[in-house]
Amino acid sequence: MVVTAGVVAAAALLWPFGDETDGSILVADASFSAAIVPLDNGGLLYGERLTGRIWRVDTSGHTDEQPVATVDVSTDGQRGLLGLAIDDAGRVFAAFTRPDLRLVVAQVESGEPRVVWLGPVTSDLANGGHIAFAPSGRLIIGIGDLREPDLVSDPAVPNGKLLGLDPDGSSDQRPDVVSAGWNNPFAFTFTPDGELWVADNSPGEQPERIARGDRDDPTTTDLDGKSAPSGLAADEPRRLLMCGYVSRTLQAFAIDPDEMVVPDGEPLAHDCALAVAVLSDGRIVYSNEKEIRVLPADG
């Protein structure tokens, strides 16, 4: 089921790129921090897409002198360090494109990375690569169509799918398919109630869309215009926060009982380009190409 929302994306484009700032700077010189994951103590980890470095930040914005880990990455096109996740035991996992162009998921916080899954050879666009832990403990990764859209309906290949991994599995494990039919599900999140939601990028003239990522035939809300969803978070059970690489906005969406989404007020920020996350103390953090900013807990 598809529902069109003639909503925020077109209006958001009226804001000048990079000329508006709304949050206060939490981390300056955070270069292209495409992955942010909250810590239980109110701090966060972030990963630099272009360097492969992963940094720990405390609640006040102080960054450790040495990175938690550094992975070797290829950065052509949309490649690089693409996703971070932390399990209940505090283990750090990353998704990244290696110099041989393979997308991999690995445990990375100490010593040589332990490869959890050896994924596909990547493209310069539409790789996906965001990761997050499901309430079940499965590690979920979004894979774009890898510029082969005809393969997204093929259950034997990863293209255009959300996949579930065993974080303790071997590199040759076969992921289970959580959902399929996506263009580039880089921006996805779990709500506090455990629902999986996706803000799907789209090529060409196809509409961008928001929908449940854990249903076979979800209600889909199409967005007018182009925002290029780059990050998705949920600060409440029925509210999503979407960052757009093109729109440069951080827009809240309310989820109605029919699982359609509608904009919830004006954009919260106008310089969000890469990632968004909700810290354990309720503050909202988001990033652009040069820094991480923070909004107070009340948004």
N, C-alpha and C positions, 0 to 999 in steps of 0.2 A: 504494500500500500504506500503510495507516494502523496505527500501533502506539500504544497508550495508555500513558503513563508516569504512574502515580499517585504523583506525586513532590513537587517542591519548592514549587510555587506555593501550595498550601494551607498548608503548614507555614510558609512565609515570611510569610504574612499574620498569624501570631501575634506577630510582632515589632512593637512600637509605632512608628508612623510618626515618623521624625525623632528618636527618643530614643536611638538607638544610633549610634555613630560608630566606625569601625575604622581608616581611613587617617589619615595626618597631612595637615594643610592644605598644599597646594602653592600655590594661588591663592585668596586671600580676595577677597570682593566680585566674584566672577565671576558676573554676573547671568544666570541661565537659559542657561547654556552648553550648548546642545543639540547642538553639533557640535564634536568634538575630532579633530585629525589630528596624528600624530607628525611630528617633524622628524628628519633624519638625525643632527643633532648632539646628540640626547637631549632637546631641548626639544619644544615643541608650538605649534600654533595652535589657538585656540578662537574660536567665533562665538557672539555673544549673540543669541538668537532675537528678542528684543523690541526691540533697538536697531539691529540690522544691522551692528554693529561686529565686526571681526575683529582679534584680538590675538595677538602673538607673545610666548611665554614661554620663558625659558632653563631649563636643567636644575635650577637652584636655586629656581625659581618667580618670578624677577624678570620683570615685565611691562614691555615697552617703553612709553615715555611717550605715544607716538602709535599709534593703530591702524594695522594694515597696510592696511586698507580699510574703508569704510563703505558699505553699500548701503541704498537706500530700500526699506522693507518695509511691507506690511500685516500686522497682528498679530492680527486678529480670529480667534477660535477657535484652531485649531492652526497658523495661518499664522505667517510670519516668516522669519528666516534658518534654514534647515533642514539644510543639508549643506555640508561643506568637503572638498576633496581637493587633493593636490599631486602633480604629475607628476614624472618623473625629471629634468626641467630646472628644477624649483623653481617652476614656474608655479602660482599659486593659483586654484582654481576654487570657486565657491559656487553653491548652489541656494537660491533664496529666492522668496517671493511678493511681487510688486511691489504698489504702491498700487492698480493696476488689477486686482488679484487674479489675475493670470497667474503661473503657476509658471515660472521661468526658470532656466537654467544659464548662468553667465557666468565669464569670466576676469576677476579683480577686483583684482589686487595693485597695479596702477599705472594712474592716470588713469581715464578713463571706462570702466565695465565693457564688455567685449566679449561680446555675447550669443552663446553657443554653440548654445542651443536655446530656442525660445519654446514653452513647454509649455501645458498646458490651463488654462482658468479653474478656480480652486480652489474647494473647499468649506470650510466651517468645521471639518470633521473629515475624517480619512482621506485626507490629501493625499500622504503619503509625503514624499519630498524628500531623503532621505539619498543621498549620492553617494560613490563610491569608484572608484579605478582598478583595472582588471583587469590581470593579468600581460601580456595582449596589448596593452595601451595604450588600450583602449577605456574610456570613462568611463561607468560604470554608475549608473543612477538608479532608485530604487524609487518607484513611483506607487501610491497607494492606490486604492480603488474610487471615490473622490470622491462617495460616498453614492449611487452608481448601480451596485449589485452585479450587475445583469443584463448589464452591459457588459464584465465582466472576461474573458469568453470571446470577445469580438469582436476579431480581430487588427488591425482598422483604427483602434482607439482606444487610448489609453494606460492606461485604467482597470485597476487590479489587476495590474500587470505590472512586471517588471524590464526596463529598456530599455538598449540600448547606444548610446552617442553617440561621434561623432568629435570629440575636443577641439579640432581645428582646423577644424571644419566651420562652415557658416553657420547662422544662426538658424532657417532654414526646413528644415533637414535632416530626413530621415525616419529615426527611430531603428529599429534592429533589435530584435526581441523576443527577449530572453534566456529568459524564462519567464513564464507567465501563470497566472491562477487565484488570485491572492492577494487578501487582504482589505485589508491595509495593511502592505506589506513595508518599513517604515521602518528596522527593525533588521536589517542584513545586513552580512556581512564576507567577506573572503577569508582562508583559512588560509595559513600559510607555504608549504604545498604547492600553493596556487592554487585550492583548492576554494571555491566560492561557497555560503555558508550563510545562511539566512533565519530569523529569529524573527518570525513573522507575528502581528500583532494581529488580533482578531476582534470583530465586533459582537455584541451580544445574548448569547445562550446558546451560540453556536458556540465550540468550543474553540480556544484559542491553540495554535500548533504551531511546531515547528522542523523544517526540511527543507533539502535541497540546493536551491539556487536556480538551478542550471545543468543541470537534468534535466527531461525532459518529464513523467515519472511517478515522482517521488522517493518513497522511503520517508519517511513523515511521522510524527513523534512528537507526539501530542497531550498538552498539559499540563493537569492538573487545576487548578481554581480560576482566579483572575485575577491576572496579574502585569503586563499591559500592557507588552510588550517595548518598550524605548525605546533600547536600545543593544546591540550585539553586537560582540565582538572575539574573536580567537584568539591565545592566547599560546603554543600548541604545535600541531603538525599535527593532533592528535586531541583537542583540548580547546577548547571555546567558553566565553566569559564573557558572561553576559546580565544586563543591568540592567533592572529593572522599575519603571515609573512608579507603579504601584499597590502592588506588593509592597515597594518600596523596598530590594530586595536586589540584591547582585551575586553571582550563582550561577554556579559552574563546571559544565559538562556534559562528560562524556566521550563520544566518538564511537566506537561499536563497529564491528566489521567489516561488519555488515549495514546500516550508516548509520543506526541508531537512536541516540538520545542518552539518557544517564542522568545524574542528578546526581553530581557528583564531590565528595563531602564536604559539609560545612556551608557556608552562604553565606560568602563572603569579606568582605562588608561589608553593613551594614544601613541605609545612608543613600544608596544609589545610586538616582537618580531619572531621569537624563537620558541620559548618554553614558558610554561606556567605551572606552578605547584602551590599547594596549601600546606604550610608548616604546621607542626603539631600544636603550636599555640594559637592557630587560627589566622595568622597573617598570610597574605597572598604575595608570592614572589613571582616575578616574571623577568624575562631577559630579552635583550636585543643583541646586536653584533658586538657591543663594547662593554656592557655592564649588566648587573643584576639589580633590579629595583624591588622595593617592598611597599605594600599597602598595609594599613592597619587592619586589625582583625575584623572590624566592622565593614571593610571594603571601602 
